[in-house]
Amino acid sequence: MGNKLFVGSLSYSTTNSQLEEHFSSVGKVVSAKVIIDKYSGQGKGFSFVETGSDEDAKKAIEKLNGSILNERSIIVNEARPQVDRGFNDRGNFGKKRW
């Protein structure tokens, strides 16, 4: 098991510091990053949290999955590696458009 966690079903107003405070109750938090929409500046409803150890990550999943943060029941899982979706350097799928 890795020490990077996916956190879903967040309130759009959740901040990095609120997330870090919530997760520090069960172990060491190395980083807590709410994913932000680049156009609106609002949270997208999910984040990634990196814990100090695999044991802290396991404890966070057990204790915080389904817990309440900003009046929302959050989902906490082990983060999966990002999948290459086949997009080229211009953000298009497949062939390049000129």
N, CA, C and O of each residue as an XYZ file, in Angstrom:
392
protein
N       0.845     -1.184      0.000
C       0.000      0.000      0.000
C       0.886      1.242      0.000
O       1.920      1.292      0.665
N       0.450      2.244     -0.767
C       1.190      3.503     -0.815
C       0.675      4.465      0.236
O      -0.316      4.195      0.915
N       1.355      5.583      0.362
C       0.937      6.565      1.364
C       0.250      7.773      0.727
O       0.103      8.807      1.379
N      -0.174      7.662     -0.539
C      -0.920      8.730     -1.187
C      -2.386      8.311     -1.260
O      -2.714      7.209     -1.702
N      -3.260      9.218     -0.816
C      -4.686      8.923     -0.739
C      -5.501      9.818     -1.657
O      -5.169     10.986     -1.862
N      -6.570      9.259     -2.205
C      -7.556     10.017     -2.958
C      -8.697     10.329     -2.006
O      -9.166      9.446     -1.288
N      -9.147     11.572     -1.993
C     -10.266     11.991     -1.146
C     -11.332     12.575     -2.063
O     -11.086     13.555     -2.768
N     -12.517     11.969     -2.051
C     -13.588     12.406     -2.935
C     -14.812     12.870     -2.175
O     -14.892     12.739     -0.953
N     -15.752     13.408     -2.907
C     -17.022     13.899     -2.381
C     -16.831     15.080     -1.434
O     -17.566     15.236     -0.460
N     -15.829     15.907     -1.737
C     -15.568     17.086     -0.916
C     -16.510     18.223     -1.281
O     -16.995     18.306     -2.409
N     -16.759     19.084     -0.327
C     -17.455     20.330     -0.594
C     -16.545     21.181     -1.482
O     -15.325     21.165     -1.318
N     -17.133     21.919     -2.416
C     -16.328     22.750     -3.316
C     -15.585     23.860     -2.578
O     -14.639     24.435     -3.117
N     -16.001     24.162     -1.359
C     -15.363     25.233     -0.595
C     -14.248     24.732      0.323
O     -13.638     25.539      1.025
N     -13.961     23.428      0.340
C     -12.919     22.872      1.205
C     -11.550     23.414      0.807
O     -11.224     23.494     -0.377
N     -10.754     23.785      1.807
C      -9.410     24.322      1.559
C      -8.351     23.291      1.918
O      -8.639     22.300      2.589
N      -7.119     23.532      1.465
C      -6.000     22.654      1.797
C      -5.795     22.558      3.305
O      -5.547     21.473      3.831
N      -5.895     23.688      4.003
C      -5.657     23.686      5.450
C      -6.746     22.923      6.203
O      -6.447     22.242      7.184
N      -8.000     23.022      5.765
C      -9.072     22.244      6.401
C      -8.833     20.755      6.202
O      -9.022     19.961      7.124
N      -8.422     20.384      5.012
C      -8.141     18.990      4.693
C      -6.981     18.461      5.529
O      -7.049     17.365      6.086
N      -5.918     19.254      5.609
C      -4.744     18.853      6.390
C      -5.101     18.695      7.863
O      -4.657     17.744      8.507
N      -5.887     19.602      8.396
C      -6.299     19.523      9.798
C      -7.139     18.264     10.051
O      -6.962     17.595     11.069
N      -8.037     17.949      9.141
C      -8.908     16.779      9.288
C      -8.083     15.492      9.298
O      -8.341     14.600     10.106
N      -7.102     15.388      8.414
C      -6.301     14.172      8.306
C      -5.212     14.076      9.378
O      -4.782     12.972      9.712
N      -4.762     15.200      9.918
C      -3.715     15.160     10.946
C      -4.233     14.565     12.254
O      -3.447     14.242     13.145
N      -5.547     14.420     12.372
C      -6.106     13.808     13.585
C      -5.782     12.313     13.671
O      -5.878     11.733     14.753
N      -5.403     11.679     12.559
C      -5.090     10.245     12.588
C      -3.623      9.926     12.291
O      -3.210      8.774     12.421
N      -2.833     10.920     11.896
C      -1.424     10.668     11.613
C      -0.767     11.857     10.945
O      -1.378     12.910     10.763
N       0.509     11.663     10.580
C       1.283     12.736      9.966
C       0.828     12.972      8.531
O       0.634     12.026      7.768
N       0.658     14.250      8.169
C       0.283     14.642      6.814
C       1.473     15.357      6.176
O       1.935     16.379      6.681
N       1.961     14.815      5.071
C       3.067     15.422      4.343
C       2.537     16.532      3.436
O       3.123     17.612      3.371
N       1.431     16.268      2.737
C       0.810     17.287      1.895
C      -0.680     16.999      1.746
O      -1.116     15.848      1.795
N      -1.440     18.053      1.565
C      -2.880     17.960      1.324
C      -3.216     18.964      0.228
O      -3.068     20.169      0.430
N      -3.662     18.488     -0.920
C      -3.870     19.347     -2.082
C      -5.263     19.155     -2.648
O      -5.572     18.106     -3.214
N      -6.114     20.183     -2.493
C      -7.436     20.188     -3.104
C      -7.249     20.551     -4.577
O      -6.547     21.511     -4.894
N      -7.870     19.795     -5.472
C      -7.747     20.062     -6.897
C      -8.716     21.192     -7.262
O      -9.913     21.123     -6.985
N      -8.166     22.227     -7.889
C      -8.897     23.461     -8.192
C      -9.139     23.579     -9.696
O      -8.254     23.282    -10.498
N     -10.343     24.016    -10.073
C     -10.662     24.296    -11.468
C      -9.911     25.553    -11.897
O     -10.006     26.588    -11.237
N      -9.168     25.467    -12.996
C      -8.323     26.606    -13.387
C      -9.123     27.797    -13.893
O      -8.602     28.912    -13.913
N     -10.354     27.599    -14.297
C     -11.159     28.705    -14.817
C     -11.962     29.411    -13.731
O     -12.018     30.640    -13.695
N     -12.582     28.635    -12.847
C     -13.440     29.243    -11.822
C     -12.702     29.494    -10.510
O     -13.133     30.319     -9.704
N     -11.583     28.781    -10.289
C     -10.857     28.914     -9.035
C     -11.519     28.174     -7.882
O     -11.088     28.282     -6.734
N     -12.559     27.428     -8.193
C     -13.308     26.675     -7.185
C     -12.791     25.238     -7.145
O     -12.310     24.712     -8.149
N     -12.899     24.603     -5.960
C     -12.500     23.212     -5.832
C     -13.335     22.320     -6.732
O     -14.494     22.623     -7.018
N     -12.737     21.207     -7.182
C     -13.443     20.278     -8.062
C     -14.149     19.164     -7.289
O     -14.823     18.328     -7.891
N     -14.002     19.144     -5.960
C     -14.688     18.134     -5.169
C     -13.842     16.921     -4.835
O     -14.343     15.945     -4.277
N     -12.549     16.977     -5.177
C     -11.652     15.886     -4.788
C     -10.266     16.422     -4.508
O      -9.934     17.553     -4.862
N      -9.456     15.585     -3.861
C      -8.117     16.012     -3.494
C      -7.205     14.807     -3.330
O      -7.641     13.659     -3.420
N      -5.936     15.090     -3.087
C      -4.959     14.057     -2.781
C      -4.251     14.440     -1.491
O      -3.870     15.594     -1.294
N      -4.078     13.452     -0.613
C      -3.392     13.647      0.659
C      -2.259     12.642      0.727
O      -2.456     11.451      0.485
N      -1.069     13.128      1.058
C       0.090     12.249      1.244
C       0.384     12.167      2.732
O       0.567     13.187      3.397
N       0.428     10.945      3.249
C       0.671     10.731      4.673
C       2.141     10.407      4.922
O       2.908     10.155      3.993
N       2.513     10.420      6.199
C       3.901     10.168      6.573
C       4.353      8.732      6.374
O       5.540      8.489      6.161
N       3.433      7.773      6.438
C       3.791      6.355      6.291
C       2.602      5.568      5.774
O       1.474      6.060      5.746
N       2.875      4.330      5.363
C       1.806      3.441      4.919
C       0.824      3.159      6.054
O      -0.380      3.035      5.831
N       1.353      3.060      7.267
C       0.504      2.809      8.437
C      -0.465      3.975      8.669
O      -1.638      3.755      8.969
N       0.019      5.202      8.532
C      -0.848      6.381      8.667
C      -1.918      6.395      7.579
O      -3.061      6.773      7.837
N      -1.552      5.983      6.360
C      -2.508      5.937      5.254
C      -3.605      4.919      5.537
O      -4.786      5.193      5.326
N      -3.210      3.754      6.011
C      -4.177      2.703      6.331
C      -5.126      3.164      7.434
O      -6.331      2.924      7.369
N      -4.570      3.827      8.447
C      -5.374      4.344      9.559
C      -6.352      5.418      9.069
O      -7.500      5.462      9.511
N      -5.900      6.272      8.164
C      -6.754      7.334      7.623
C      -7.920      6.740      6.841
O      -9.048      7.217      6.962
N      -7.666      5.713      6.047
C      -8.736      5.071      5.286
C      -9.764      4.467      6.236
O     -10.969      4.649      6.062
N      -9.275      3.750      7.239
C     -10.178      3.088      8.194
C     -11.019      4.083      8.987
O     -12.217      3.873      9.176
N     -10.398      5.161      9.449
C     -11.090      6.083     10.350
C     -11.803      7.240      9.658
O     -12.801      7.741     10.175
N     -11.312      7.672      8.498
C     -11.870      8.879      7.882
C     -12.785      8.616      6.686
O     -13.519      9.514      6.273
N     -12.757      7.408      6.123
C     -13.681      7.102      5.030
C     -15.100      7.145      5.583
O     -15.439      6.395      6.500
N     -15.919      8.014      5.030
C     -17.288      8.196      5.511
C     -17.428      9.252      6.591
O     -18.536      9.513      7.060
N     -16.318      9.865      6.993
C     -16.384     10.918      8.010
C     -16.945     12.203      7.394
O     -17.033     12.333      6.173
N     -17.315     13.131      8.244
C     -17.927     14.381      7.791
C     -16.889     15.508      7.796
O     -16.214     15.743      8.798
N     -16.777     16.200      6.656
C     -15.915     17.368      6.525
C     -16.721     18.421      5.766
O     -17.170     18.172      4.647
N     -16.906     19.594      6.369
C     -17.708     20.672      5.771
C     -19.104     20.181      5.362
O     -19.579     20.447      4.258
N     -19.731     19.470      6.274
C     -21.104     18.976      6.114
C     -21.269     17.984      4.967
O     -22.374     17.817      4.452
N     -20.172     17.315      4.556
C     -20.228     16.292      3.505
C     -19.557     15.026      4.002
O     -18.546     15.089      4.701
N     -20.108     13.891      3.648
C     -19.499     12.603      3.954
C     -18.440     12.333      2.886
O     -18.772     12.212      1.706
N     -17.174     12.237      3.284
C     -16.088     12.110      2.310
C     -15.722     10.650      2.061
O     -15.997      9.774      2.881
N     -15.101     10.411      0.919
C     -14.621      9.094      0.525
C     -13.098      9.142      0.570
O     -12.485     10.059      0.024
N     -12.488      8.153      1.220
C     -11.025      8.097      1.302
C     -10.572      6.729      0.811
O     -10.959      5.704      1.372
N      -9.753      6.712     -0.235
C      -9.203      5.486     -0.813
C      -7.722      5.668     -1.101
O      -7.210      6.787     -1.099
N      -7.047      4.564     -1.347
C      -5.672      4.641     -1.813
C      -5.684      5.214     -3.229
O      -6.487      4.786     -4.057
N      -4.818      6.162     -3.515
C      -4.742      6.770     -4.848
C      -4.163      5.762     -5.832
O      -3.230      5.025     -5.516
N      -4.734      5.749     -7.023
C      -4.233      4.879     -8.085
C      -3.342      5.699     -9.005
O      -3.512      6.914     -9.101
N      -2.385      5.051     -9.692
C      -1.521      5.798    -10.620
C      -2.329      6.416    -11.748
O      -3.341      5.862    -12.178
N      -1.877      7.560    -12.219
C      -2.546      8.246    -13.319
C      -2.386      7.426    -14.591
O      -1.298      6.927    -14.878
N      -3.460      7.286    -15.351
C      -3.456      6.487    -16.571
C      -3.218      7.387    -17.767
O      -3.814      8.459    -17.874
N      -2.342      6.949    -18.674
C      -2.111      7.690    -19.918
C      -3.327      7.487    -20.814
O      -3.643      6.354    -21.179
N      -3.995      8.546    -21.165
C      -5.220      8.459    -21.954
C      -4.967      8.658    -23.446
O      -5.916      8.761    -24.223
N      -3.721      8.713    -23.851
C      -3.412      8.807    -25.271
C      -3.510     10.197    -25.870
O      -3.552     10.333    -27.093
N      -3.546     11.223    -25.053
C      -3.617     12.580    -25.579
C      -2.233     13.023    -26.027
O      -1.227     12.684    -25.403
N      -2.194     13.779    -27.111
C      -0.906     14.279    -27.570
C      -0.553     15.567    -26.829
O      -1.266     15.970    -25.910
N       0.530     16.204    -27.220
C       1.013     17.399    -26.523
C       0.084     18.605    -26.664
O       0.249     19.578    -25.928
N      -0.869     18.579    -27.564
C      -1.813     19.684    -27.745
C      -3.128     19.437    -27.004
O      -4.040     20.261    -27.076
N      -3.233     18.313    -26.295
C      -4.452     18.015    -25.563
C      -5.512     17.319    -26.400
O      -6.645     17.142    -25.954
N      -5.140     16.924    -27.618
C      -6.081     16.240    -28.505
C      -5.828     14.745    -28.459
O      -4.697     14.299    -28.270
N      -6.879     13.986    -28.631
C      -6.722     12.548    -28.682
C      -6.365     12.145    -30.095
O      -7.039     12.554    -31.040
N      -5.312     11.346    -30.262
C      -4.942     10.853    -31.566
C      -4.112     11.831    -32.368
O      -3.111     12.357    -31.882
N      -4.539     12.077    -33.617
C      -3.736     12.881    -34.544
C      -3.709     14.367    -34.174
O      -4.618     14.875    -33.517
N      -2.682     15.029    -34.595
C      -2.538     16.468    -34.353
C      -3.383     17.250    -35.343
O      -3.503     16.903    -36.518
N      -3.969     18.332    -34.809
C      -4.707     19.257    -35.677
C      -3.850     20.507    -35.862
O      -3.326     21.064    -34.896
N      -3.715     20.936    -37.106
C      -2.893     22.116    -37.371
C      -3.728     23.229    -37.755
O      -3.221     24.319    -38.020
